[in-house]
Amino acid sequence: MAQTARPLEVTSREGRFVSRVVRGMATSDGAGVKLTRLIGTPLLRRVDPFLMLDEFRSDEPSDYLAGFPSHPHRGFETFTYMLAGKFRHQDNKGNDGVLGAGGGQWMTAGRGIVHSEMPEQEEGLVWGFQLWINLPASEKMKPAGYRDLQPADIPTASLPGGVTARVVAGRVGDVVGPIDDARATEPVFVELQLPADAEVDLALPRGHEVFVYPFDGGVEVGDAEKAQALARGELAVLTNAGEERVRIKARGGEARALVIAGKPLREPIAQHGPFVMNTVDELRQAVEDFQDGKF
């Protein structure tokens, strides 16, 4: 049975600190959507169980209007989190929905799904993230499914110093995210909003891999003697040696940051684009199944 995510609390135990900092790489995906890839690059291939993290942000329509036409997935989950703008999701299971600012979608590709994500606007800012989360071998061929999250579906925890936390997955005090932790990866996905100079101690599940990404403003991560300053666009992977907390402080003004954690699967990975399996033979089968229309 999956363990319950530990709440966010103040504690005196020594916390985690930054072990690695990387900057994202500019790239494009879909039909030419411009984005920044933070995980899934030569600089940071993976943070088990996370396979990829993209940030898309532009108010130039030519950067996003082509969208992400129909494409397949197998063997993992995705979470799309919108800060501004709208995208429409459609798939070959008959699902159809709009992802708007403050909402998102958690999709389990499982044994196979073909879907598209196309902008629902012709001007204005589009800003958000897509995170890929691996599935264990025992779940890679489970039925596909998804859950759309409207802004009202994502609860907010109020913390000391005016800090707030939007909780998509995991638990912050008594606030539980709508994506439960009954998954093998026991995901934690929190958006922190910190006033200038505010700080908070985040309790973390033991053994989880954790990264922090400030997407608006800068933060300081880690206890004072080991603190690491992070500017917008810098992703920090934290140590994982049993510590159960991390200190995060706004630096140079207000800040917003993603804190994402997951239980590592420690399984072999065979990946070819949107197919993520455990062996090369399974990967070949995934390609053949897609070509034969079996998704």
For each residue, the residues with C-beta under 8 A, 3 or more apart:
1:
2: 181 182 183 184 186
3: 181 186 205
4: 171 181
5: 169 170 171 181 186 188 205
6: 9 171 203 204 205 206 244
7: 171 172 173 174 203
8: 157 159 165 171 172 173 190 200 201 202 203
9: 6 173 201 203 245
10: 160 201
11: 201 203 244 245
12:
13: 243 244 245
14: 223 243
15: 201 222 223 243 244 245 246 247
16: 204 210 222 238 239 240 243 245 246
17: 221 222 223 226 227 228 238 239 246
18: 21 212 221 222 226 228 230 236 237 238 239
19: 237 238 239
20: 44 236 237
21: 18 228 230 234 235 236 237
22: 38 41 43 44 234 235 237
23: 43 233 234 235
24: 36 37 38 41 55 233 235
25: 36 37 41 43
26: 34 35 36
27: 34 35 36 37
28: 32 33 34 35
29: 33 35 54 68
30: 33 66 67 68 69 71 117
31: 66 67 68 69
32: 28 66
33: 28 29 30 56 63 64 66 67 68
34: 26 27 28 56 58 63 64
35: 26 27 28 29 54 55 56 57
36: 24 25 26 27 54 55 56 57 233
37: 24 25 27 40 41 52 53 54
38: 22 24 41 44 53 54 55 213 235
39: 44 45 46 47 50 51 52 53 211 235
40: 37 44 45 46 51 52 53 54 132
41: 22 24 25 37 38 44 45
42: 45
43: 22 23 25
44: 20 22 38 39 40 41 47 235 237
45: 39 40 41 42
46: 39 40 50 51 269
47: 39 44 50 209 211 237
48: 134 209 262 264 265 266
49: 133 134 185 209 262 263 264 265
50: 39 46 47 53 131 132 133 134 209 211 260 262
51: 39 40 46 76 132 133 134 269 271 276
52: 37 39 40 130 131 132
53: 37 38 39 40 50 129 130 131 132 213 235 260
54: 29 35 36 37 38 40 129 130
55: 24 35 36 38 128 129 215
56: 33 34 35 36 64 126 127 128 129 130
57: 35 36 125 126 127 128
58: 34 63 64 125 126 127
59: 124 125 126
60: 63 64
61: 64 65 122 123
62: 65
63: 33 34 58 60 126
64: 33 34 56 58 60 61 67 85 119 126
65: 61 62 119 122
66: 30 31 32 33 69
67: 30 31 33 64 87 116 117 118 119
68: 29 30 31 33 71 116 117 118
69: 30 31 66 116 118
70: 92 114 115 116
71: 30 68 114 115 116 274
72: 112 113 114 274 275 290 295
73: 76 78 107 109 112 113 114 115 274 275
74: 109 110 111 112 113 140 274 275 276 277 286 289 290 295
75: 109 110 134 135 140 275 276 277 286
76: 51 73 109 132 133 134 135 140 276
77: 106 107 108 109 132 133 134 135 183
78: 73 105 106 107 109 130 131 132 133
79: 104 105 106 107 130 131 133 168 179 189
80: 87 99 104 105 107 117 128 129 130 131
81: 104 128 129 130 131 168 189 191
82: 85 86 87 99 100 101 102 103 104 127 128
83: 101 102 127 128 129 215
84: 101 124 125 126 127 128
85: 64 82 100 101 119 120 121 124 125 126 127 128
86: 82 98 99 100 101 119 120 121
87: 67 80 82 98 99 117 118 119 120 126 128
88: 96 97 98 99 116 117 118 119 120
89: 95 96 97 98 99 105 107 115 116 117 146 148
90: 95 96 115 116 118
91: 94 95 113 114 115 116 144 146
92: 70 113 114 115 295
93: 113 144
94: 91
95: 89 90 91 115 146
96: 88 89 90
97: 88 89 105 148
98: 86 87 88 89 120
99: 80 82 86 87 88 89 103 104 105 117 128 148
100: 82 85 86 103 150 151
101: 82 83 84 85 86 151
102: 82 83 150 151 154
103: 82 99 100 148 149 150 151 153 154
104: 79 80 81 82 99 128 148 149 154 168
105: 78 79 80 89 97 99 146 147 148 149
106: 77 78 79 146 147 149 179
107: 73 77 78 79 80 89 113 115 144 145 146 147
108: 77 135 142 144 145 146
109: 73 74 75 76 77 78 112 113 144 274
110: 74 75 113 135 139 140 141 142 143 144 145
111: 74 140 141 142 143 144 295
112: 72 73 74 109 144 286 289 290 294 295
113: 72 73 74 91 92 93 107 109 110 144 295
114: 70 71 72 73 91 92 290 295
115: 70 71 73 89 90 91 92 95 107
116: 67 68 69 70 71 88 89 90 91
117: 30 67 68 80 87 88 89 99
118: 67 68 69 87 88 90
119: 64 65 67 85 86 87 88 122 126
120: 85 86 87 88 98
121: 85 86 124 126
122: 61 65 119
123: 61
124: 59 84 85 121
125: 57 58 59 84 85
126: 56 57 58 59 63 64 84 85 87 119 121
127: 56 57 58 82 83 84 85
128: 55 56 57 80 81 82 83 84 85 87 99 104
129: 53 54 55 56 80 81 83 215 258
130: 52 53 54 56 78 79 80 81
131: 50 52 53 78 79 80 81 189 260
132: 40 50 51 52 53 76 77 78 276
133: 49 50 51 76 77 78 79 185 187 262
134: 48 49 50 51 75 76 77 185 265 267 269 276
135: 75 76 77 108 110 139 140 142 184 185 276
136: 139 140 184 185 265 267
137: 140 267 278
138: 184
139: 110 135 136 142 184
140: 74 75 76 110 111 135 136 137 276 277 278 282
141: 110 111
142: 108 110 111 135 139
143: 110 111
144: 91 93 107 108 109 110 111 112 113
145: 107 108 110
146: 89 91 95 105 106 107 108
147: 105 106 107 178 179
148: 89 97 99 103 104 105
149: 103 104 105 106 153 154 168 178
150: 100 102 103 153
151: 100 101 102 103 154
152:
153: 103 149 150 178
154: 102 103 104 149 151 166 167 168 177 178
155: 166 167 175 176 177 178
156: 164 165 166 167 175
157: 8 164 165 167 172 173 174 175
158: 163 164
159: 8 163 164 165 172 173 200
160: 10 163 200
161: 194 195 198 199 200
162: 194 195 198
163: 158 159 160 192 193 194 195 198 199 200
164: 156 157 158 159 192 193
165: 8 156 157 159 172 175 190 191 192 193 200
166: 154 155 156 190 191 193
167: 154 155 156 157 170 171 172 175 176 177 189 190
168: 79 81 104 149 154 177 178 179 189 190 191
169: 5 177 178 179 180 181 187 188 189
170: 5 167 176 177 181 187 188 189 190 205 261
171: 4 5 6 7 8 167 174 175 176 177 181
172: 7 8 157 159 165 167 175 190
173: 7 8 9 157 159
174: 7 157 171
175: 155 156 157 165 167 171 172
176: 155 167 170 171 180
177: 154 155 167 168 169 170 171 180 189 190
178: 147 149 153 154 155 168 169
179: 79 106 147 168 169 187 189
180: 169 176 177 183
181: 2 3 4 5 169 170 171 186 187 188
182: 2
183: 2 77 180 186 187
184: 2 135 136 138 139 263 265
185: 49 133 134 135 136 262 263 265
186: 2 3 5 181 183 205 208 262 263
187: 133 169 170 179 181 183 260 261 262
188: 5 169 170 181 204 205 208 210 259 260 261 262
189: 79 81 131 167 168 169 170 177 179 258 260
190: 8 165 166 167 168 170 172 177 202 258 259 260
191: 81 165 166 168 256 257 258 259
192: 163 164 165 200 202 248 255 256 257 258 259
193: 163 164 165 166 254 255 256
194: 161 162 163 198 199 200 217 219 248 249 250 254 255 256 257
195: 161 162 163 198 250 254
196: 250 252 253 254
197: 249 250
198: 161 162 163 194 195 249 250
199: 161 163 194 220 247 248 249 250
200: 8 159 160 161 163 165 192 194 247 248 249
201: 8 9 10 11 15 245 246 247
202: 8 190 192 245 246 247 248 259
203: 6 7 8 9 11 244 245
204: 6 16 188 208 210 243 244 245 246 261
205: 3 5 6 170 186 188 208 244 261 263
206: 6 242 244
207: 240 242 263 264
208: 186 188 204 205 240 261 262 263 264
209: 47 48 49 50 237 240 261 262 263 264
210: 16 188 204 237 238 240 246 259 260 261
211: 39 47 50 235 236 237 238 259 260 261
212: 18 219 221 230 235 236 238 246 248 257 258 259 260
213: 38 53 234 235 236 257 258 260
214: 217 218 219 230 231 232 234 255 256 257
215: 55 83 129 232 233 256 257 258
216: 232 254 255 256 257
217: 194 214 232 250 251 252 253 254 255 256
218: 214 229 230 231 232 250 251 252 253 255
219: 194 212 214 229 230 248 249 250 251 255 257
220: 199 227 228 229 230 247 248 249 250 251
221: 17 18 212 227 228 230 236 238 246 247 248
222: 15 16 17 18 226 227 228 246 247
223: 14 15 17 226 227 247
224: 227
225:
226: 17 18 222 223
227: 17 220 221 222 223 224 247 249
228: 17 18 21 220 221 222 236
229: 218 219 220 251
230: 18 21 212 214 218 219 220 221 234 236 251
231: 214 218 234
232: 214 215 216 217 218
233: 23 24 36 215
234: 21 22 23 213 214 230 231
235: 21 22 23 24 38 39 44 53 211 212 213
236: 18 20 21 211 212 213 221 228 230
237: 18 19 20 21 22 44 47 209 210 211
238: 16 17 18 19 210 211 212 221 246
239: 16 17 18 19 243
240: 16 207 208 209 210 243
241:
242: 206 207
243: 13 14 15 16 204 239 240 246
244: 6 11 13 15 203 204 205 206
245: 9 11 13 15 16 201 202 203 204
246: 15 16 17 201 202 204 210 212 221 222 238 243 259
247: 15 199 200 201 202 220 221 222 223 227
248: 192 194 199 200 202 212 219 220 221 257 259
249: 194 197 198 199 200 219 220 227
250: 194 195 196 197 198 199 217 218 219 220 253 254 255
251: 217 218 219 220 229 230 255
252: 196 217 218
253: 196 217 218 250
254: 193 194 195 196 216 217 250
255: 192 193 194 214 216 217 218 219 250 251
256: 191 192 193 194 214 215 216 217
257: 191 192 194 212 213 214 215 216 219 248
258: 129 189 190 191 192 212 213 215
259: 188 190 191 192 202 210 211 212 246 248
260: 50 53 131 187 188 189 190 210 211 212 213
261: 170 187 188 204 205 208 209 210 211
262: 48 49 50 133 185 186 187 188 208 209
263: 49 184 185 186 205 207 208 209
264: 48 49 207 208 209
265: 48 49 134 136 184 185
266: 48
267: 134 136 137 278
268: 278 279
269: 46 51 134 276 277 278
270: 276 277 278 279 280 282 283
271: 51 275 276 277 283
272: 275 283 286 287
273:
274: 71 72 73 74 109
275: 72 73 74 75 271 272 283 286 287 290
276: 51 74 75 76 132 134 135 140 269 270 271
277: 74 75 140 269 270 271 282 283 285 286
278: 137 140 267 268 269 270 282
279: 268 270 282 283
280: 270 283 284
281: 284 285
282: 140 270 277 278 279 285 286
283: 270 271 272 275 277 279 280 286 287
284: 280 281 287 288
285: 277 281 282 288 289
286: 74 75 112 272 275 277 282 283 289 290
287: 272 275 283 284 290 291
288: 284 285 291 292
289: 74 112 285 286 292 294 295
290: 72 74 112 114 275 286 287 293 294 295
291: 287 288
292: 288 289
293: 290
294: 112 289 290
295: 72 74 92 111 112 113 114 289 290
